[in-house]
Structures are given as structure tokens and as C-alpha cells.
Amino acid sequence: MTCMPQITVLLPVYNCELYVQTAVQSILNQTYTDFEFLIIDDASTDATVALIKKLEDSRIQLIEKPINSGYTNSLNYGLQMAKGKYIARMDGDDISFPERFSKQIAYLETHPDVVVCGTTYKIIGNDKLIALPENHEAIKLGLLWGNCISHPSVMIRKKILDEYSIQYNTSKEPAEDYDMWVRLLSVGKLHNLQEVLLEYRLYGNQVSRKRAEDQKKNDVLAKFKMLQYLNIEWDSLEYEFLERNFRKTDLINFKDLKIFKQIQNKLAVANSSGFFESKSFSLYLADLESDVLRKCFLKETRYTPLMYLEYLFAKYRWKVKLTVKQEIKLAVKSLVLWKTLRVKS
């Protein structure tokens, strides 16, 4: 390893004794070997540190934090210490394929405008591949729907982080990566290699209820940050509607459709700046409309003929419509099921 390695591998760990040796070994087995390996332990209370110390390799630098201060804090500490040209992220319960670094380095070296290079991945114990958008324009649109870059798979150009003083926002955990990708859009391109180079581990109780709620809140904030690139001013009703829609779990009702059409028109006009590719953004607006209509008319638990009349009004007043199949489904539920429920009651 050279004094100034090409890659700094950044691996924060906390109480992951079951998987950490496998995760670390998958990095040590990389075919590309010019890296330093920063492992930052967040005051683990299990055997994590002892297991790491059994793995003898000169590239490993184990930092033991005396006090637990959080995952994002460990990430930022690692960024400050990193000497590499690139930052390769890794988590303590995942597995990197041997060719991962060599393929990411090859792409980044030939695409200097790309600041983040992720990869597609698969779930450990499941053969299903997780499809992610590939190029920058597709990723930008994907980020409007949610996080579409796998954090433990990425390699980041460190010069950009240093030049623009970018680090992880601790207040955005556990969606700190989503927030960072949105901010990096302003300084370079994002890319996902379409080859599976990481195995991601899912297991029960991975995210607590509180952290799940925090993640949902920060996901919403990241989506609003995406829309800031279009320089739109939202009134209170528009903002409240978007917030509910971004949360995904909240119901949309008939009265919301007028507000949605205002939002849809604002988005279309604002994108005349060309931030999003025009044709793809039009498809996004159409998909957004379909999603809103589905939530409004097809996710109710009790249907009435009035609901179908409201749909017909929206269809002709605001030029929105469900698919033919969805229209038939709504008509049946609104008329037939309503009669059935009346008879039972």
C-alpha cells in the first residue's frame, strides 16, 4: 500500500459480532488492493472489536471510540481521517464482491464528472436483484421518489467533499445518505453500475420504530430539498399536501385533487429551467398523477356511488383519469359493493 492510497474504505461498526468478520474479509479479498481500511467502532459492548483484532492486515486501522456517539458521527470522523482519493463505504453486516473496487475505480477514473458511483445489489439469502437507475438523469428522477443509491455500495470522490465542505448531516440519520446524494447533485453526477457487487443483509428489527419514524421524516425533507432545485414557492396548502403525499401512508381525498393539479402545473412550468430531462420529467408527472389518483380512489375501505361521481367530475374538470381497468374496479366497488354493504346493514 502506498503512503497516499487510492481508496479509503470507511466502515463504521457497532455490536455486529455475528457478521463483522465476513464483512471485513470481503474487503480484504478485493482484487484491487491499494486502500487503507478505517474501521471505526462506536463503543461496542459485544465481541465486535475482539473479532476485528483477530484479522491481521496492515491496511486495517481500527479506531475505538470511548463513548457511543452515533453512526453518522463515525462516518464524519472517518471522512476527516481519510487519505484516499476515493471513499469506499461499507457496513459491518454486508458483503462486497471481490471485483467491486476495481470496477468502481475503472469507472470513476474514466468519468471525472461523476462524484458518486454506487452499484446494484442483492439481498443475502435471496436471489432477487435490486434494480437501481443507472445514469445521472435517471437517478435524479429516482431521488424524487426515494433513495435509489445503496449507501454501503458507493465510492465517492473525496476531492469534491473537501472542496465543497460536504459531510454527513447528523440530524438526518437514518437517512443521512439520501440527504447527501441530494446535496451532491449540485456539484457533480451520480451513477449506479448495473452489476451486482454487494450483498446486503436484512434481518428482523433492523430499524426501531422511532428510527423508522425519523427516517420517514428525513425522507420527506430530502424530497423537498430535491424540489428546491426548481426554485418553486409553495403555499401552505400545497406544502401540506406534498408532505402527506411524500409520507406515502397518509390518505388523499377528493378535495386534495385541485391542490394537486396546482402543484403539477407549477412543477411543469418550473422545469422549463431544464434541471430534469424534459420527456422523463413529463413521465414523472404522469406517474405522480396516477399515484395520487390511486390513493384517492382505490385505497378507501368503504365505497359509495358519490365516490364514483367525484372521480367523473375530476376526470372531466381536471383532465385526470385512472386506467380503464382501474375505472372499472372503482365503478364495481362504488356501486356493487355499496349495495352489498347496505343489504348487510
Buried (B, 14 or more C-beta within 10 A) or exposed (E): BEEEBBBBBBBBBBBBBBBBBBBBEBBBEBEBBBBBBBBBBBEBEEBBBEBBEEBEEEBBBBBBBEEBEBBBBBBBBBBEBBBBBBBBBBBBBBBBBEBBBBBBBBBBEEEEEBBBBBBBBBEBEEEEEBEBBBEBBBBBBBBBBEBBBBBBBBBBBBEBBEEBEBBBBBEBBBBBBBBBBBEBBEEBBBBBBEBBBBBBBEEEEEEEEEEEEBBBBBBBBBBBBBBEBBEBEBEEEBEEBBBBBBEEEEEBEBEBBEBBBBBBEBBEEBBEEEBBBEEEBEEBBEEBBBBBBBBBBBEBEEBBEEBBEBBEEBBEEBEBBBEEEBBEBBBEBBBEEBEEEEEEE
